[in-house]
Amino acid sequence: MQRTGSVLNTIGNTPLLELTKFDVGACRLFVKLENQNPAGSIKDRIGLSMIEAAERDGHLKPDGDPPYTIIEATAGNTGLGLALVAAQKGYRLLLVIPDKMSQEKILHLRALGAQVRLTRSDVGKGHPEHYQDLAARIARETPHSYYVNQFSNPNNPRAHELTTGPEIWTQMGQQLDAVVVGVGSGGTLTGLSRYFERVAPQVEMVLADPVGSVLTDIVQTGSIQKPAGTWLVEGIGEDVVSPNCDLSRVRHAYQISDAESFYTARSLLALEGILGGSSTGTLLAAALRYCREQSTPRRVVTLVPDSGNKYLNKMYNDYWMFDQGLLERPRQGNLLDLIVRRYQEGGAVTLRPQDTLLLAYRRMRLFDVSQIPVMEGERLAGIVDESDLVLHVQGNPARFNDPVGTAMVTKLETVEFDAQVSALLPIFQHDHVAIVADHGRFVGLITRVDLLAYLRKQLS
């Protein structure tokens, strides 16, 4: 459908696609591509709904002088929806965001003109630094402001009751057996539940929940059985039930680990060409479990709630996955287990002696590394780090054009790959990076951060 006018007119009416490359048992599984909304997620719907309702109710005035400030607590995507609408309507926007959110989301928010305040993601509701508590306090202290509060704002679920639900029902030709959703604020689940209770009460609501969230316990037992944990999936899962979250029509609930979520989202891209975010993996994994448990054919819909382009440096980055202990290699029981970028596997960032120092600087920035091995053929000729660059070019930036060989360190101390982890400590005490070799052949580098990541993974 061709659309004209403001970008806000392109929110909603997203495509619905059947998945054909996954094992779905006797079922047919469809995904609604909410990543096709203009700011990249299903939350564009509620951003528009909540701001326009506030205007109708007199809480916001587009021509306010000074401009009104909209304040919200968000895991990222609601913030993007609000930022898109606020920018188009001329409002200021201040967002309080937990510090586990992807850098891409934060950069996107700032590019849209939002002010971002990061707070702790390791505290529960009731703590003064919990993102919802902090946002509410800032709103109370900020004159000429409006606190959106997606967690209790009735125009959050209303957006899905009036738009998302009818779209799904129409696109499925009024033949639907189950909908699989996740819960952050609860608006999607509640809005869809209300719609289908009215037009098709036989449609089952299925919850996809991260491991660590308390919502599955509530669905299955009626109460919270254990304290909330932590999870890496963004935007869904809760440590409390928000006022907007109505779980009464949920008939099945599946807890999905971070690893299964990320693997499933990566498989969706590899098999179906759909670039979804981290919660997409959770929803799809739960939908696949539900489908495979069915003994009779059923038509099932789930969502691609946001775009994976916000997670390219996280779940779609093998090195980040290794760092988080989510992408496993065969355990070697030696220093090889600490090397994230192994040279023989083509993962190491390298330079040649004749490359320029400007190229060295660019690669350090691009790959977020502080030191780079310099290879002459298959032989390690030296190593260049940030300090070497600073010492070489300070006072004369033209020396960025000098060859790497003029600044690299060539006096190298290596440690054999089968040495004990304790062998790294003297190297780090001298502010060096550990160069790991296999009988003289370069294998890779180990930094202090690599060692810390390795030790942290031992906790799990």
Sine and cosine of phi, psi and omega as CSV:
sin_phi,cos_phi,sin_psi,cos_psi,sin_omega,cos_omega
0.00,0.00,0.80,-0.60,0.02,-1.00
-0.97,0.23,0.67,-0.75,-0.02,-1.00
-0.80,-0.59,0.54,-0.84,0.00,-1.00
-0.78,-0.62,0.23,-0.97,0.06,-1.00
1.00,-0.04,-0.48,-0.88,-0.08,-1.00
-0.89,0.45,0.45,-0.89,0.09,-1.00
-0.86,0.51,-0.42,0.91,0.03,-1.00
-0.90,0.44,-0.39,0.92,0.03,-1.00
-0.96,0.27,-0.15,0.99,0.00,-1.00
-0.99,-0.11,0.07,1.00,0.04,-1.00
-0.98,0.21,0.74,-0.68,0.03,-1.00
1.00,0.00,-0.09,-1.00,-0.07,-1.00
0.78,0.62,0.71,0.70,-0.02,-1.00
-0.99,0.16,0.40,-0.92,-0.05,-1.00
-0.94,0.35,0.39,-0.92,0.13,-0.99
-0.86,-0.51,0.74,-0.67,-0.13,-0.99
-0.73,-0.68,0.68,-0.73,0.09,-1.00
-1.00,0.09,0.71,-0.70,0.09,-1.00
-0.99,0.10,0.71,-0.70,-0.07,-1.00
-0.84,-0.54,-0.10,1.00,-0.12,-0.99
-0.96,-0.27,-0.02,1.00,-0.01,-1.00
-0.97,-0.25,0.42,-0.91,0.13,-0.99
-0.98,0.21,0.94,-0.33,-0.01,-1.00
-0.90,-0.43,0.33,0.94,0.04,-1.00
0.87,0.49,-0.74,-0.67,-0.03,-1.00
-1.00,0.09,-0.03,1.00,-0.15,-0.99
-1.00,-0.07,0.16,-0.99,0.25,-0.97
-0.89,-0.45,0.75,-0.66,-0.10,-0.99
-0.87,-0.49,0.78,-0.62,-0.03,-1.00
-0.86,-0.50,0.51,-0.86,0.07,-1.00
-0.84,-0.55,0.69,-0.72,0.08,-1.00
-1.00,-0.10,0.85,-0.53,-0.20,-0.98
-1.00,0.08,0.97,0.25,0.04,-1.00
-0.94,0.34,-0.22,0.98,0.11,-0.99
-0.93,0.37,-0.13,0.99,0.02,-1.00
-1.00,0.03,-0.02,1.00,0.12,-0.99
-0.92,0.39,0.39,-0.92,-0.19,-0.98
-0.88,0.47,-0.56,0.83,0.08,-1.00
-1.00,-0.08,0.08,1.00,0.20,-0.98
0.99,-0.12,0.18,0.98,-0.02,-1.00
-0.41,-0.91,0.21,-0.98,0.05,-1.00
-0.89,0.45,-0.36,0.93,-0.06,-1.00
-0.95,0.31,-0.19,0.98,0.12,-0.99
-0.85,0.52,-0.58,0.81,-0.03,-1.00
-0.87,0.50,-0.74,0.67,-0.07,-1.00
-0.98,0.20,-0.47,0.88,0.08,-1.00
-0.85,0.52,-0.72,0.69,0.03,-1.00
-0.92,0.38,-0.70,0.71,-0.04,-1.00
-0.88,0.48,-0.72,0.69,-0.09,-1.00
-0.95,0.31,-0.61,0.79,0.00,-1.00
-0.95,0.32,-0.68,0.73,-0.01,-1.00
-0.92,0.38,-0.55,0.83,0.08,-1.00
-0.92,0.40,-0.64,0.77,0.03,-1.00
-0.90,0.44,-0.57,0.82,0.07,-1.00
-0.91,0.40,-0.70,0.71,0.00,-1.00
-0.88,0.47,-0.57,0.82,-0.04,-1.00
-1.00,0.08,-0.04,1.00,0.03,-1.00
1.00,0.10,0.11,0.99,0.03,-1.00
-0.97,0.24,-0.42,0.91,0.03,-1.00
-0.77,-0.63,0.61,-0.79,0.08,-1.00
-0.78,-0.63,0.87,-0.50,-0.07,-1.00
-0.85,0.53,-0.47,0.88,-0.06,-1.00
-0.97,-0.23,0.42,0.91,-0.01,-1.00
-0.88,0.48,0.56,-0.83,0.03,-1.00
-0.71,-0.70,0.96,-0.29,0.05,1.00
-0.95,0.30,0.22,-0.97,0.00,-1.00
-0.87,0.50,0.59,-0.80,0.07,-1.00
-0.90,0.43,0.52,-0.86,0.10,-1.00
-0.96,-0.28,0.85,-0.52,0.09,-1.00
-1.00,0.00,0.72,-0.70,-0.04,-1.00
-0.82,-0.57,0.69,-0.73,0.00,-1.00
-0.44,-0.90,0.50,-0.87,0.19,-0.98
-0.99,-0.13,0.76,-0.65,-0.12,-0.99
-0.47,-0.88,0.54,-0.84,0.14,-0.99
-0.99,0.11,0.09,1.00,0.11,-0.99
0.76,-0.65,-0.84,0.54,-0.13,-0.99
-0.96,0.28,-0.60,0.80,0.11,-0.99
-0.88,0.48,-0.62,0.78,0.06,-1.00
-0.86,0.51,-0.65,0.76,0.02,-1.00
-0.91,0.40,-0.66,0.75,0.06,-1.00
-0.88,0.47,-0.70,0.72,0.04,-1.00
-0.90,0.43,-0.64,0.77,-0.02,-1.00
-0.90,0.44,-0.65,0.76,0.03,-1.00
-0.87,0.48,-0.75,0.66,-0.05,-1.00
-0.94,0.35,-0.68,0.73,-0.02,-1.00
-0.88,0.48,-0.66,0.75,-0.01,-1.00
-0.90,0.44,-0.64,0.77,-0.01,-1.00
-0.94,0.34,-0.48,0.87,-0.07,-1.00
-0.98,-0.18,-0.09,1.00,0.09,-1.00
1.00,0.06,0.39,0.92,0.05,-1.00
-1.00,-0.09,0.45,-0.89,0.23,-0.97
-0.98,0.18,0.43,-0.90,-0.02,-1.00
-0.62,-0.79,0.79,-0.61,0.08,-1.00
-0.86,-0.50,0.82,-0.57,-0.06,-1.00
-0.87,-0.49,0.71,-0.71,0.09,-1.00
-0.97,-0.26,0.84,-0.54,-0.20,-0.98
-0.77,-0.64,0.71,-0.71,0.10,-1.00
-0.89,0.45,0.53,-0.85,-0.14,-0.99
-0.98,0.19,0.17,0.99,0.10,-1.00
-1.00,-0.07,0.02,1.00,-0.07,-1.00
-0.95,0.33,0.47,-0.88,-0.04,-1.00
-0.92,0.38,0.55,-0.84,0.01,-1.00
-0.88,0.47,-0.56,0.83,-0.01,-1.00
-0.88,0.48,-0.65,0.76,0.03,-1.00
-0.89,0.46,-0.70,0.72,-0.04,-1.00
-0.90,0.43,-0.68,0.74,0.02,-1.00
-0.90,0.43,-0.63,0.78,0.04,-1.00
-0.89,0.46,-0.70,0.72,0.02,-1.00
-0.87,0.49,-0.72,0.69,-0.03,-1.00
-0.92,0.39,-0.57,0.82,0.04,-1.00
-0.90,0.43,-0.48,0.88,0.05,-1.00
-0.99,0.12,-0.01,1.00,0.08,-1.00
0.99,-0.12,0.10,0.99,-0.01,-1.00
-0.98,0.20,0.56,-0.83,0.18,-0.98
-1.00,-0.01,0.79,-0.62,-0.10,-1.00
-0.92,-0.40,0.76,-0.65,0.10,-0.99
-0.85,-0.52,0.89,-0.45,0.00,-1.00
-1.00,0.08,0.60,-0.80,0.07,-1.00
-0.65,-0.76,0.02,-1.00,-0.15,-0.99
-0.95,0.32,0.61,-0.79,0.07,-1.00
-0.97,-0.22,0.05,1.00,-0.08,-1.00
-0.96,-0.30,0.33,0.94,0.01,-1.00
-0.81,-0.59,0.48,-0.88,-0.04,-1.00
-1.00,-0.04,0.18,-0.98,0.02,-1.00
-0.87,0.50,0.66,-0.75,-0.11,-0.99
0.96,-0.28,-0.40,0.92,0.08,-1.00
-0.98,0.19,0.66,-0.75,-0.07,-1.00
-0.88,0.48,-0.34,0.94,0.01,-1.00
-0.98,-0.20,0.07,1.00,0.15,-0.99
-0.90,0.44,0.65,-0.76,-0.19,-0.98
-0.87,0.49,-0.57,0.82,0.02,-1.00
-0.95,0.32,-0.68,0.73,0.00,-1.00
-0.90,0.43,-0.65,0.76,-0.02,-1.00
-0.92,0.40,-0.67,0.74,0.00,-1.00
-0.89,0.45,-0.67,0.74,0.00,-1.00
-0.88,0.47,-0.65,0.76,0.00,-1.00
-0.92,0.39,-0.68,0.73,0.02,-1.00
-0.88,0.48,-0.65,0.76,0.00,-1.00
-0.89,0.45,-0.64,0.76,0.01,-1.00
-0.90,0.43,-0.51,0.86,-0.08,-1.00
-1.00,-0.05,-0.07,1.00,-0.09,-1.00
-0.94,-0.33,0.92,-0.40,0.02,-1.00
-0.93,0.36,0.41,-0.91,0.08,-1.00
0.86,0.50,0.67,0.74,-0.05,-1.00
-0.78,-0.62,0.27,-0.96,0.06,-1.00
-0.70,-0.71,0.84,-0.55,0.03,-1.00
-1.00,-0.01,0.91,-0.41,-0.08,-1.00
-0.91,0.41,-0.77,0.63,0.00,-1.00
0.80,0.60,0.94,0.35,0.00,-1.00
-0.84,0.55,-0.39,0.92,-0.10,-1.00
-0.96,0.26,-0.33,0.94,0.07,-1.00
-0.74,-0.67,0.05,1.00,-0.01,-1.00
-0.96,0.27,0.88,-0.47,-0.07,-1.00
-0.90,0.43,-0.32,0.95,-0.01,-1.00
-0.99,0.16,-0.04,1.00,0.15,-0.99
-0.96,0.27,-0.90,0.43,0.05,-1.00
-0.89,0.46,-0.49,0.87,-0.02,-1.00
-0.88,0.47,-0.58,0.82,0.01,-1.00
-0.86,0.52,-0.64,0.77,-0.03,-1.00
-0.98,0.18,-0.54,0.84,0.06,-1.00
-0.91,0.41,-0.58,0.81,-0.08,-1.00
-1.00,-0.03,-0.37,0.93,-0.07,-1.00
-0.83,-0.55,-0.87,0.50,-0.11,-0.99
-0.88,0.47,-0.74,0.67,-0.02,-1.00
-0.87,0.50,-0.80,0.59,0.03,-1.00
-0.86,0.52,-0.59,0.80,0.03,-1.00
-0.89,0.46,-0.73,0.68,0.00,-1.00
-0.87,0.50,-0.72,0.69,-0.06,-1.00
-0.88,0.48,-0.67,0.74,0.01,-1.00
-0.93,0.36,-0.71,0.70,-0.04,-1.00
-0.91,0.41,-0.47,0.88,0.03,-1.00
-1.00,0.05,0.11,0.99,0.01,-1.00
0.89,0.46,0.50,0.87,-0.01,-1.00
0.86,0.52,0.53,0.85,0.10,-1.00
-0.80,-0.60,0.98,-0.18,-0.12,-0.99
-0.49,-0.87,0.66,-0.75,-0.02,-1.00
-0.91,-0.41,-0.49,0.87,-0.06,-1.00
-0.40,-0.92,0.51,-0.86,0.09,-1.00
-0.80,-0.60,0.76,-0.65,-0.02,-1.00
-0.95,-0.31,0.85,-0.53,-0.03,-1.00
-0.70,-0.72,0.32,-0.95,0.16,-0.99
-0.97,-0.24,0.15,-0.99,-0.02,-1.00
-0.76,-0.65,0.83,-0.56,0.23,-0.97
-0.92,-0.39,-0.99,0.15,0.13,-0.99
-0.98,0.20,-0.38,0.92,-0.03,-1.00
0.99,-0.13,-0.07,1.00,-0.09,-1.00
-0.89,0.45,-0.67,0.74,-0.02,-1.00
-0.90,0.43,-0.77,0.64,-0.01,-1.00
-0.86,0.51,-0.74,0.67,-0.07,-1.00
-0.92,0.39,-0.70,0.71,0.00,-1.00
-0.89,0.45,-0.69,0.72,0.03,-1.00
-0.92,0.38,-0.63,0.77,0.03,-1.00
-0.86,0.52,-0.71,0.70,-0.02,-1.00
-0.90,0.44,-0.67,0.74,-0.02,-1.00
-0.90,0.43,-0.76,0.65,-0.07,-1.00
-0.96,0.28,-0.44,0.90,0.11,-0.99
-0.88,0.47,-0.53,0.85,-0.03,-1.00
-0.99,0.13,-0.69,0.72,-0.14,-0.99
-0.98,-0.20,-0.40,0.92,-0.05,-1.00
-0.42,-0.91,0.96,0.28,-0.10,-0.99
-0.89,0.46,-0.22,0.98,0.03,-1.00
-0.97,0.23,-0.26,0.97,0.00,-1.00
-0.93,0.36,0.83,-0.56,-0.01,-1.00
-1.00,0.09,0.65,-0.76,0.11,-0.99
-0.99,-0.14,0.78,-0.63,-0.07,-1.00
-0.86,-0.52,0.75,-0.66,-0.03,-1.00
-0.99,-0.13,0.76,-0.65,0.17,-0.98
-0.96,-0.29,0.84,-0.54,-0.20,-0.98
-0.70,-0.71,0.71,-0.70,0.07,-1.00
-0.92,0.39,0.54,-0.84,0.18,-0.98
-0.87,0.49,0.78,-0.63,-0.08,-1.00
0.93,-0.36,-0.44,0.90,0.07,-1.00
-0.96,0.27,0.42,-0.91,-0.04,-1.00
-1.00,-0.06,-0.09,1.00,-0.19,-0.98
-0.94,0.34,-0.59,0.81,0.01,-1.00
-0.88,0.47,-0.67,0.74,0.07,-1.00
-0.82,0.58,-0.70,0.72,-0.06,-1.00
-0.91,0.40,-0.66,0.75,0.02,-1.00
-0.90,0.45,-0.68,0.73,-0.14,-0.99
-0.99,0.10,-0.49,0.87,-0.09,-1.00
-0.82,-0.57,-0.24,0.97,-0.03,-1.00
1.00,0.00,-0.06,1.00,0.00,-1.00
-0.44,-0.90,0.25,-0.97,0.04,-1.00
-0.97,0.22,0.85,-0.53,-0.08,-1.00
-1.00,-0.04,-0.39,0.92,-0.01,-1.00
-0.45,-0.89,0.38,-0.92,0.00,-1.00
-0.88,0.48,0.46,-0.89,0.03,-1.00
-0.90,0.44,0.57,-0.82,0.09,-1.00
-0.98,-0.19,-0.45,-0.89,0.05,-1.00
-0.83,-0.56,0.45,-0.89,0.02,-1.00
-0.50,-0.87,0.35,-0.94,-0.07,-1.00
-0.99,-0.10,-0.41,0.91,0.05,-1.00
-0.85,0.53,0.68,-0.73,-0.10,-1.00
-0.98,-0.22,0.63,-0.78,0.21,-0.98
1.00,-0.09,-0.28,0.96,0.02,-1.00
-0.73,-0.68,0.25,-0.97,-0.08,-1.00
1.00,0.02,0.62,-0.78,-0.03,-1.00
-0.58,-0.81,0.36,-0.93,0.11,-0.99
-0.99,-0.15,-0.14,0.99,0.09,-1.00
-0.59,-0.81,0.23,-0.97,0.08,-1.00
-0.99,-0.12,0.86,-0.50,-0.04,-1.00
-0.97,0.25,0.35,-0.94,0.03,-1.00
-0.84,0.54,-0.47,0.88,-0.02,-1.00
-0.99,0.12,-0.04,1.00,-0.10,-0.99
-0.98,-0.18,0.95,-0.32,0.04,-1.00
-0.96,-0.29,0.96,-0.27,-0.04,-1.00
-1.00,-0.03,0.09,1.00,-0.19,-0.98
-0.91,0.42,-0.45,0.89,-0.03,-1.00
-0.99,-0.14,0.07,1.00,0.02,-1.00
-0.96,0.26,0.82,-0.57,-0.04,-1.00
-0.97,-0.23,-0.37,0.93,0.00,-1.00
-0.62,-0.78,0.59,-0.81,0.05,-1.00
-0.67,-0.74,0.69,-0.72,-0.02,-1.00
-0.80,-0.60,0.78,-0.63,0.11,-0.99
-1.00,-0.06,0.78,-0.62,-0.09,-1.00
-0.86,-0.50,0.78,-0.62,0.00,-1.00
-0.95,0.30,0.31,-0.95,0.10,-1.00
-0.83,0.56,-0.71,0.70,-0.05,-1.00
-0.87,0.49,-0.72,0.69,0.00,-1.00
-0.91,0.42,-0.62,0.78,0.03,-1.00
-0.87,0.49,-0.76,0.66,-0.07,-1.00
-0.93,0.36,-0.67,0.74,0.05,-1.00
-0.87,0.49,-0.66,0.75,-0.05,-1.00
-0.93,0.38,-0.67,0.75,0.04,-1.00
-0.90,0.44,-0.65,0.76,0.04,-1.00
-0.91,0.42,-0.59,0.81,0.04,-1.00
-0.92,0.38,-0.59,0.81,0.04,-1.00
-0.87,0.49,-0.65,0.76,0.04,-1.00
-0.93,0.36,-0.72,0.69,-0.06,-1.00
-0.91,0.41,-0.63,0.77,-0.11,-0.99
-1.00,-0.02,-0.63,0.77,-0.12,-0.99
-0.92,-0.40,-0.12,0.99,0.02,-1.00
0.96,0.26,0.35,0.94,-0.04,-1.00
-0.96,-0.27,0.86,-0.51,-0.04,-1.00
-1.00,-0.06,1.00,-0.09,-0.02,-1.00
-0.96,-0.29,0.28,-0.96,0.01,-1.00
-0.99,0.10,-0.14,-0.99,-0.12,-0.99
-0.91,0.40,-0.64,0.77,0.01,-1.00
-0.93,0.36,-0.42,0.91,0.10,-1.00
-0.84,0.54,-0.67,0.74,0.01,-1.00
-0.89,0.46,-0.63,0.78,0.02,-1.00
-0.90,0.43,-0.74,0.67,-0.02,-1.00
-0.90,0.43,-0.69,0.72,-0.03,-1.00
-0.92,0.38,-0.65,0.76,0.02,-1.00
-0.87,0.49,-0.67,0.74,0.03,-1.00
-0.92,0.40,-0.65,0.76,0.02,-1.00
-0.89,0.45,-0.64,0.77,0.03,-1.00
-0.91,0.42,-0.65,0.76,0.05,-1.00
-0.89,0.46,-0.71,0.70,0.00,-1.00
-0.87,0.50,-0.74,0.67,-0.04,-1.00
-0.87,0.49,-0.68,0.73,-0.08,-1.00
-0.95,0.32,-0.31,0.95,0.04,-1.00
-0.99,0.10,-0.21,0.98,-0.10,-1.00
-0.99,0.13,0.65,-0.76,0.02,-1.00
-0.99,-0.14,-0.19,0.98,0.04,-1.00
-0.81,-0.59,0.44,-0.90,-0.02,-1.00
-0.87,0.49,0.69,-0.73,0.04,-1.00
-0.63,-0.78,0.48,-0.88,0.05,-1.00
-0.97,-0.26,0.87,-0.48,-0.17,-0.98
-0.83,-0.56,0.66,-0.75,0.06,-1.00
-0.86,-0.51,0.69,-0.73,0.24,-0.97
-0.74,-0.67,-0.02,-1.00,-0.14,-0.99
-0.89,-0.46,0.48,-0.88,0.30,-0.95
-0.97,-0.24,1.00,0.01,-0.22,-0.98
-0.91,0.41,-0.52,0.86,0.04,-1.00
-0.47,-0.88,0.09,-1.00,-0.11,-0.99
-1.00,0.06,0.61,-0.79,0.05,-1.00
-0.96,0.28,-0.13,0.99,0.01,-1.00
-0.93,0.38,-0.17,0.99,0.08,-1.00
-1.00,0.04,-0.02,1.00,-0.11,-0.99
-0.77,-0.64,0.33,0.94,-0.07,-1.00
-0.90,0.43,-0.52,0.86,0.02,-1.00
-1.00,0.04,-0.01,1.00,-0.02,-1.00
-0.89,-0.46,-0.99,-0.14,-0.16,-0.99
-0.91,0.41,-0.37,0.93,0.05,-1.00
-1.00,-0.10,0.12,0.99,0.00,-1.00
-0.95,-0.30,0.94,-0.35,-0.04,-1.00
-0.82,0.58,-0.62,0.78,-0.08,-1.00
-0.94,0.35,-0.60,0.80,0.10,-0.99
-0.91,0.42,-0.66,0.75,0.02,-1.00
-0.89,0.46,-0.68,0.73,0.08,-1.00
-0.87,0.50,-0.70,0.71,-0.06,-1.00
-0.88,0.48,-0.57,0.82,-0.01,-1.00
-1.00,0.07,-0.03,1.00,-0.03,-1.00
0.96,0.27,0.39,0.92,-0.06,-1.00
-0.97,-0.22,-0.23,0.97,0.05,-1.00
-0.83,-0.55,0.94,-0.34,-0.17,-0.98
-0.99,-0.11,0.63,-0.77,0.22,-0.98
-0.95,-0.31,0.30,-0.95,0.13,-0.99
-0.85,0.53,0.75,-0.66,-0.02,-1.00
-0.95,0.32,0.74,-0.67,0.00,-1.00
-0.99,-0.16,-0.39,0.92,-0.04,-1.00
0.96,0.28,0.37,0.93,0.03,-1.00
-0.56,-0.83,-0.26,-0.96,-0.09,-1.00
-0.91,0.41,-0.28,0.96,0.05,-1.00
-0.86,0.50,-0.48,0.88,-0.01,-1.00
-0.93,0.37,-0.28,0.96,-0.02,-1.00
-0.99,-0.10,-0.22,0.98,-0.09,-1.00
-1.00,0.03,0.92,-0.40,-0.02,-1.00
-0.97,0.24,-0.74,0.67,-0.04,-1.00
-0.96,-0.29,0.99,-0.12,-0.05,-1.00
-1.00,0.05,0.72,-0.70,-0.10,-1.00
-0.90,0.44,-0.71,0.71,-0.06,-1.00
-0.91,0.41,-0.37,0.93,0.03,-1.00
-1.00,-0.02,0.04,1.00,0.00,-1.00
0.98,0.18,0.20,0.98,-0.07,-1.00
-1.00,0.01,-0.35,0.94,-0.08,-1.00
-0.95,0.31,0.66,-0.76,0.13,-0.99
-0.99,0.11,0.84,-0.55,-0.07,-1.00
-0.75,-0.67,0.24,-0.97,0.12,-0.99
-0.74,-0.67,0.19,-0.98,0.15,-0.99
-0.93,-0.37,0.42,-0.91,-0.02,-1.00
-0.84,0.55,-0.51,0.86,-0.05,-1.00
-1.00,0.09,-0.15,0.99,0.08,-1.00
-0.91,0.42,0.43,-0.90,-0.03,-1.00
-0.99,0.13,0.36,-0.93,0.07,-1.00
-0.92,0.38,-0.42,0.91,0.08,-1.00
-0.91,0.41,-0.63,0.78,0.07,-1.00
-0.91,0.42,-0.64,0.77,0.05,-1.00
-0.87,0.50,-0.71,0.71,0.02,-1.00
-0.88,0.48,-0.71,0.71,-0.03,-1.00
-0.90,0.44,-0.63,0.77,0.00,-1.00
-0.94,0.34,-0.58,0.82,0.08,-1.00
-0.87,0.49,-0.67,0.74,0.00,-1.00
-0.94,0.33,-0.69,0.72,-0.07,-1.00
-0.90,0.44,-0.69,0.72,-0.09,-1.00
-0.98,-0.17,0.07,1.00,0.04,-1.00
0.82,0.57,0.77,0.64,0.07,-1.00
-0.84,-0.55,0.40,-0.92,-0.03,-1.00
-0.97,-0.25,-0.22,0.98,0.00,-1.00
-0.54,-0.84,0.53,-0.85,-0.07,-1.00
-0.71,-0.70,0.78,-0.63,0.10,-0.99
-0.93,0.36,0.57,-0.82,0.01,-1.00
-0.94,-0.35,0.88,-0.47,-0.11,-0.99
-0.95,-0.30,0.68,-0.73,0.14,-0.99
-0.90,-0.43,0.99,-0.12,-0.20,-0.98
0.93,0.38,-0.81,-0.58,0.04,-1.00
-0.99,-0.16,0.09,1.00,-0.03,-1.00
-0.99,-0.16,0.70,-0.71,0.09,-1.00
-0.97,0.24,0.92,-0.39,-0.06,-1.00
-1.00,-0.05,-0.39,0.92,-0.03,-1.00
0.08,-1.00,-0.15,-0.99,0.05,-1.00
-0.57,-0.82,0.62,-0.79,0.02,-1.00
-0.82,-0.58,0.72,-0.69,0.02,-1.00
-0.80,-0.60,-0.03,-1.00,-0.07,-1.00
-0.86,0.50,-0.63,0.78,0.00,-1.00
-0.90,0.44,-0.64,0.77,0.03,-1.00
-0.88,0.48,-0.66,0.75,0.02,-1.00
-0.89,0.45,-0.74,0.68,-0.04,-1.00
-0.86,0.51,-0.73,0.68,-0.03,-1.00
-0.89,0.45,-0.55,0.84,-0.08,-1.00
-0.98,0.18,-0.59,0.81,-0.15,-0.99
-0.97,-0.24,-0.22,0.97,-0.04,-1.00
-0.88,0.47,0.72,-0.70,-0.03,-1.00
1.00,0.04,-0.27,0.96,-0.02,-1.00
-0.44,-0.90,0.98,0.17,-0.05,-1.00
-0.84,0.54,-0.35,0.94,0.03,-1.00
-0.88,0.48,-0.33,0.94,-0.01,-1.00
-0.96,0.28,-0.08,1.00,0.18,-0.98
-0.85,0.52,-0.39,0.92,0.00,-1.00
-1.00,0.09,-0.05,1.00,0.03,-1.00
-0.94,0.33,0.42,-0.91,0.06,-1.00
-0.92,0.39,0.51,-0.86,0.06,-1.00
-0.83,0.56,-0.58,0.82,-0.04,-1.00
-0.87,0.50,-0.33,0.94,0.00,-1.00
-0.99,0.14,-0.24,0.97,-0.08,-1.00
-0.86,-0.51,-0.25,0.97,-0.11,-0.99
-0.96,0.29,0.40,-0.92,0.10,-1.00
-1.00,0.01,0.77,-0.64,-0.04,-1.00
-0.94,-0.34,-0.24,0.97,0.06,-1.00
-1.00,0.08,0.98,-0.18,-0.18,-0.98
-0.92,-0.39,0.65,-0.76,0.14,-0.99
-0.92,-0.40,0.82,-0.57,-0.03,-1.00
-0.93,-0.37,0.32,-0.95,0.08,-1.00
-0.81,-0.59,0.66,-0.75,-0.03,-1.00
-0.95,0.31,0.54,-0.84,-0.10,-0.99
-0.87,0.49,-0.43,0.90,-0.05,-1.00
-1.00,-0.10,0.23,0.97,0.05,-1.00
-0.95,0.30,0.28,-0.96,0.06,-1.00
-0.96,0.27,0.42,-0.91,0.04,-1.00
-0.85,0.53,-0.54,0.84,-0.01,-1.00
-0.88,0.47,-0.35,0.94,0.01,-1.00
-0.93,0.37,-0.28,0.96,0.01,-1.00
-0.97,0.23,-0.45,0.89,-0.17,-0.99
-0.88,0.47,-0.71,0.70,0.04,-1.00
-0.87,0.49,-0.55,0.83,0.02,-1.00
-0.91,0.42,-0.72,0.69,-0.02,-1.00
-0.93,0.37,-0.52,0.85,0.02,-1.00
-0.90,0.43,-0.39,0.92,0.05,-1.00
-1.00,-0.10,0.25,0.97,0.01,-1.00
0.87,0.50,0.54,0.84,0.06,-1.00
-0.96,-0.29,0.33,-0.94,0.17,-0.99
-1.00,-0.06,0.56,-0.83,-0.03,-1.00
-0.99,0.14,0.83,-0.55,0.06,-1.00
-0.99,-0.15,0.89,-0.46,-0.10,-1.00
-0.98,-0.18,0.73,-0.69,-0.04,-1.00
-0.79,-0.62,0.38,-0.92,0.11,-0.99
-0.87,-0.50,1.00,-0.04,-0.05,-1.00
0.80,0.60,0.76,0.65,0.06,-1.00
1.00,0.01,-0.24,0.97,0.00,-1.00
-1.00,-0.02,0.77,-0.64,-0.06,-1.00
-0.91,0.42,0.74,-0.68,-0.01,-1.00
-0.93,-0.37,-0.69,0.72,-0.02,-1.00
0.22,-0.98,-0.03,-1.00,-0.01,-1.00
-0.93,-0.38,0.51,-0.86,0.14,-0.99
-0.80,-0.60,0.81,-0.59,0.04,-1.00
-0.97,-0.25,0.12,-0.99,0.08,-1.00
-0.85,0.52,-0.65,0.76,0.00,-1.00
-0.89,0.46,-0.63,0.78,0.04,-1.00
-0.88,0.47,-0.66,0.75,0.01,-1.00
-0.91,0.42,-0.68,0.73,0.03,-1.00
-0.88,0.47,-0.67,0.74,0.02,-1.00
-0.89,0.45,-0.64,0.77,0.03,-1.00
-0.89,0.45,-0.70,0.72,-0.01,-1.00
-0.93,0.37,-0.61,0.79,0.02,-1.00
-0.89,0.46,-0.63,0.78,-0.02,-1.00
-0.91,0.42,-0.36,0.93,0.03,-1.00
-0.92,0.38,-0.36,0.93,0.03,-1.00
-0.89,0.45,-0.54,0.84,-0.07,-1.00
-1.00,-0.09,0.00,0.00,0.00,0.00
